[in-house]
Amino acid sequence: MTEENYISAYQQKKHRKNILLILTICLLIIIMFMISMGTGFIRLTPIELVRTLFGMGTDKQNIILFDFRLPRIVISILVGMALAVSGSILQGVSGNALADPGILGINSGAGLAVMLFISFFPTTTAAPVFFLPILAFVGAAATAILIYVLAYKRGEGISPTRLLLTGVAVAAGISAAMIVLTLRLSPENYQFVAIWMAGSIWGSNWSFVLALLPWILILLPIAYSKARVLNTFNLGEIPATGLGLAIEKERLILLAIAVGLAGASVSVSGGIGFIGLIAPHLARQLVGAKHQYLLPTAALIGSLLLITADTIGRWILQPSEIPAGIVVAVIGAPYFLYLLARSKA
């Protein structure tokens, strides 16, 4: 066998392995989807679930499944995908393995904008529901610009360490501002905002699904079309420039995609962190650093993580619920410390 044939056979084998891994994750999501539909304060047995799905359930079962659980599950899947891809892009563009829309403060900026809106205006009509992702994008974009300006140093650009520290500092400042704003809220609004800040899938009806869906359908394909650009970023800025890549232009486009995905997600899911950190790292270990495989794998892992976290949160302390963001943080915080220690080593 010639060297060329050997390389070709190796690439085909790796491609088949990656496809098999992606299909396995899809299967796990389907299994978790079925478990989540039956899980809650009122449990649906597998037989009841199948009957309800085929239109033979009771009115009560139809309301529980189609009006409450299914929208929430779909939102969990979409938000998990969006946050994971956003984290993958931020890690690729910044060259920082610890980059994440939550850690860098982008989620906090989006959350502050949404919190200001829901604190002063009702969100019961259809128009505000569809306006929330736009508002969150504005808040996230403003925060990203602030972090970029503060982290940029003339002659050096943006170093991964400076970007991380700046993002953490900005996130802390925004979180402090949000706490101050909660002091003027009524008890009902305060309880809602507190749960939302913890990362609760609060937009659990079909209106919120429809508000989030266009952002996912538009931005995810654009992100995937930039996979080769992200691969070039992995080489470093100087080699990428030598290959003819317009660094600043592509960076701004990719950052806009990441900010849009994170902002739209925060508008319906609250402050869920660490999905954008964990999912890309797991995907990188499974399928490697090529973004043609990394992006879809990270998206699927993010969906699996969030739907699992939300299901655990609804099940573990019935009839009360634990916000999905807290469940993810229980896993994500130790993983972040592990990555931080490894990066120092």
C-alpha positions in Angstrom: 0.0 0.0 0.0 1.4 3.4 -1.0 1.6 6.3 1.5 -1.2 8.1 -0.4 -3.5 5.1 -0.2 -2.7 4.6 3.5 -3.5 8.2 4.3 -6.8 8.0 2.3 -7.8 4.8 4.1 -7.0 6.3 7.5 -9.1 9.4 6.7 -12.0 7.3 5.6 -11.8 5.2 8.7 -11.7 8.3 10.9 -14.7 9.8 8.9 -16.7 6.6 9.5 -15.8 6.7 13.2 -16.9 10.3 13.6 -20.2 9.7 11.8 -20.8 6.7 14.1 -20.1 8.9 17.2 -22.5 11.6 15.9 -25.3 9.0 15.3 -24.7 7.6 18.8 -25.2 11.0 20.4 -28.4 11.5 18.3 -29.7 8.2 19.6 -28.9 9.3 23.2 -30.8 12.5 22.6 -33.8 10.6 21.3 -33.8 8.3 24.4 -33.5 11.3 26.7 -36.3 13.0 24.8 -38.6 10.1 25.5 -37.6 10.0 29.2 -38.1 13.7 29.6 -41.6 13.6 28.1 -42.7 11.2 30.8 -40.9 12.8 33.7 -42.4 15.4 36.0 -44.8 15.9 38.9 -47.4 14.0 37.0 -45.7 11.0 35.5 -46.7 9.6 32.1 -46.1 5.8 31.7 -44.6 4.7 28.3 -48.1 3.4 27.3 -49.8 6.7 28.2 -47.0 8.6 26.4 -47.5 6.6 23.2 -51.3 6.9 23.4 -51.0 10.7 23.9 -48.6 11.1 21.1 -51.0 9.4 18.7 -53.9 11.5 19.9 -55.5 9.0 22.2 -54.7 10.5 25.5 -57.0 12.3 27.9 -57.4 16.1 27.9 -55.2 16.3 31.0 -52.4 14.2 29.4 -52.6 16.3 26.1 -52.2 19.6 28.1 -49.3 18.2 30.1 -47.4 16.8 27.1 -48.2 19.2 24.2 -48.6 22.5 26.1 -46.0 22.2 28.8 -43.4 19.5 28.4 -42.8 19.4 24.6 -42.1 23.1 24.2 -39.7 23.0 27.2 -37.9 20.0 25.8 -37.6 21.5 22.3 -36.2 24.8 23.8 -33.7 22.7 25.9 -32.4 21.1 22.7 -32.2 24.3 20.7 -30.6 26.3 23.6 -28.1 23.5 24.2 -27.1 23.5 20.5 -26.8 27.3 20.4 -24.7 27.7 23.5 -22.4 24.8 22.5 -21.7 26.2 19.0 -21.3 29.7 20.5 -18.7 28.3 22.9 -16.9 26.5 20.0 -16.7 29.6 18.0 -15.4 31.7 20.9 -12.7 29.1 21.7 -11.7 28.9 18.0 -11.6 32.7 17.4 -9.8 33.6 20.7 -7.5 30.7 20.9 -8.6 30.3 24.5 -9.7 26.8 25.6 -11.6 28.3 28.5 -13.7 30.7 26.5 -17.5 30.4 27.0 -20.3 32.9 26.6 -21.2 32.5 30.3 -17.6 32.9 31.6 -16.8 35.8 29.3 -19.8 37.7 30.4 -21.8 37.6 27.1 -24.7 35.8 28.8 -24.7 38.3 31.6 -25.0 41.2 29.1 -27.9 39.5 27.4 -29.5 38.8 30.7 -29.2 42.4 31.9 -31.0 43.6 28.8 -33.8 41.0 29.1 -34.1 41.7 32.9 -34.5 45.4 32.3 -37.3 44.7 29.8 -39.2 42.1 31.9 -38.9 44.3 35.0 -40.7 47.2 33.4 -42.9 45.7 30.7 -45.3 42.8 30.6 -44.3 39.8 28.4 -47.7 38.2 28.0 -48.4 39.4 24.5 -46.8 37.8 21.4 -44.8 40.9 20.3 -42.6 41.1 23.4 -41.9 37.4 23.2 -40.5 37.7 19.7 -38.7 40.9 20.7 -36.8 39.3 23.6 -34.1 37.6 21.4 -33.4 40.9 19.6 -33.1 42.7 23.0 -30.9 40.0 24.3 -28.7 40.2 21.2 -28.3 43.9 21.7 -27.2 43.4 25.3 -24.9 40.6 24.4 -23.3 42.5 21.5 -22.7 45.6 23.7 -21.0 43.4 26.3 -18.9 41.6 23.7 -17.8 45.0 22.2 -16.9 46.2 25.7 -14.9 43.1 26.5 -13.1 43.3 23.1 -12.1 46.9 23.6 -10.9 46.4 27.1 -9.0 43.2 26.2 -7.4 44.6 23.0 -3.8 45.9 23.3 -2.2 47.7 20.4 0.6 45.8 18.9 -0.3 42.6 20.6 -4.0 42.1 19.8 -6.0 40.0 22.2 -4.2 37.4 24.4 -6.3 34.5 25.7 -5.5 35.2 29.3 -6.4 38.9 29.1 -9.6 38.0 27.3 -10.6 35.6 30.0 -9.8 37.9 32.9 -11.6 40.8 31.2 -14.7 38.7 30.6 -14.8 37.5 34.1 -14.5 41.1 35.5 -17.2 42.4 33.2 -19.5 39.5 34.1 -19.0 40.2 37.8 -19.8 43.9 37.2 -23.0 43.1 35.3 -24.1 40.5 37.9 -23.6 43.2 40.6 -25.8 45.6 38.6 -28.5 43.0 38.2 -28.5 42.4 41.9 -29.0 46.1 42.5 -31.8 46.2 40.0 -33.6 43.3 41.8 -33.9 45.5 44.9 -36.7 47.5 43.3 -38.7 44.6 42.1 -42.0 43.4 43.6 -41.8 40.0 45.4 -43.4 38.2 42.5 -41.0 39.7 39.9 -38.1 39.1 42.2 -38.8 35.4 42.6 -39.2 35.1 38.8 -35.9 37.0 38.1 -34.0 35.0 40.7 -35.1 31.7 39.2 -34.4 33.0 35.7 -30.9 34.2 36.7 -30.2 30.6 38.0 -30.8 29.3 34.5 -34.4 28.1 34.3 -36.1 27.1 31.0 -38.8 29.7 31.7 -40.0 30.3 28.1 -41.8 27.0 28.1 -44.5 27.5 25.4 -44.6 27.3 21.7 -44.4 31.1 21.2 -40.9 31.1 22.7 -39.9 28.1 20.5 -41.0 30.1 17.4 -39.1 33.2 18.7 -35.9 31.2 19.1 -36.1 29.0 16.0 -35.3 31.6 13.3 -32.0 32.5 15.1 -31.0 28.8 15.2 -32.0 28.1 11.6 -30.1 31.1 10.3 -27.0 31.3 12.5 -26.1 27.6 12.8 -25.7 26.9 9.1 -23.7 30.1 8.8 -21.5 29.0 11.6 -21.0 25.6 9.9 -20.1 27.3 6.6 -17.2 29.0 8.6 -15.7 25.7 9.7 -12.7 26.0 7.4 -12.1 29.6 8.6 -12.1 28.3 12.2 -9.7 25.6 11.2 -7.4 28.3 9.9 -7.7 30.2 13.2 -6.3 27.2 14.9 -3.0 27.7 13.1 -2.5 31.2 14.7 -3.0 34.7 13.4 0.3 34.9 11.5 0.0 31.7 9.5 -3.7 32.5 8.9 -2.8 35.9 7.5 -0.2 34.2 5.3 -2.9 31.9 3.9 -4.9 35.0 2.8 -7.5 35.0 5.6 -8.9 38.4 6.4 -8.5 38.0 10.2 -10.4 41.0 11.6 -13.3 40.6 9.2 -13.8 36.9 9.8 -13.3 37.4 13.6 -16.1 40.0 13.7 -18.4 37.8 11.6 -17.8 34.8 13.9 -18.2 36.9 17.0 -21.5 38.2 15.7 -22.7 34.6 15.2 -21.5 33.6 18.7 -23.1 36.6 20.3 -26.4 36.1 18.4 -26.7 32.4 19.4 -25.8 33.2 23.0 -28.1 36.2 23.3 -31.1 34.4 21.7 -30.6 31.4 24.1 -30.4 33.6 27.2 -33.7 35.3 26.3 -35.6 32.0 26.8 -33.4 30.0 29.2 -31.9 32.5 31.6 -28.3 32.4 32.8 -27.2 28.9 31.9 -23.4 28.6 31.9 -20.7 26.0 31.1 -22.6 24.4 28.2 -20.4 26.4 25.9 -17.3 25.3 27.8 -18.0 21.6 28.3 -19.6 20.6 25.0 -16.7 21.8 22.7 -14.1 20.1 24.9 -16.0 16.8 24.9 -16.5 17.1 21.1 -12.8 17.8 20.6 -11.9 14.7 22.5 -14.3 12.6 20.5 -13.9 13.8 16.9 -10.8 16.0 16.9 -10.2 19.7 16.2 -11.6 19.9 12.7 -14.6 22.1 12.9 -16.5 20.2 10.2 -17.0 17.5 12.8 -16.5 19.6 16.0 -19.4 22.0 15.5 -22.2 19.4 14.9 -20.8 17.1 17.6 -20.6 20.0 20.1 -24.1 21.1 19.2 -25.5 17.6 19.8 -23.6 17.2 23.1 -24.9 20.6 24.2 -28.4 19.5 23.5 -27.9 16.2 25.4 -26.4 18.0 28.4 -29.1 20.5 28.7 -32.1 18.2 28.2 -30.6 15.8 30.7 -30.0 18.6 33.2 -33.5 20.0 32.8 -35.0 16.5 33.2 -33.0 15.9 36.4 -34.0 19.3 37.7 -37.7 18.4 37.2 -37.4 15.0 38.7 -35.0 15.0 41.7 -36.9 17.2 44.1 -40.6 16.7 43.0 -42.9 18.6 43.3 -40.3 21.4 43.4 -37.8 22.0 40.5 -34.1 22.8 40.4 -33.2 25.2 37.5 -31.3 23.5 34.8 -28.5 26.0 35.1 -27.8 24.9 38.6 -27.6 21.2 37.6 -25.2 22.2 34.7 -23.1 24.3 37.1 -22.7 21.3 39.5 -21.0 19.5 36.6 -19.5 22.5 34.9 -17.7 24.3 37.8 -15.4 21.4 38.7 -14.8 20.8 35.0 -13.8 24.4 34.6 -11.4 24.2 37.5 -9.9 21.0 36.1 -9.3 22.7 32.7 -7.9 25.8 34.4 -5.4 23.7 36.4 -4.5 21.7 33.3 -3.9 24.9 31.3 -1.6 26.2 34.0 0.3 23.0 34.0 
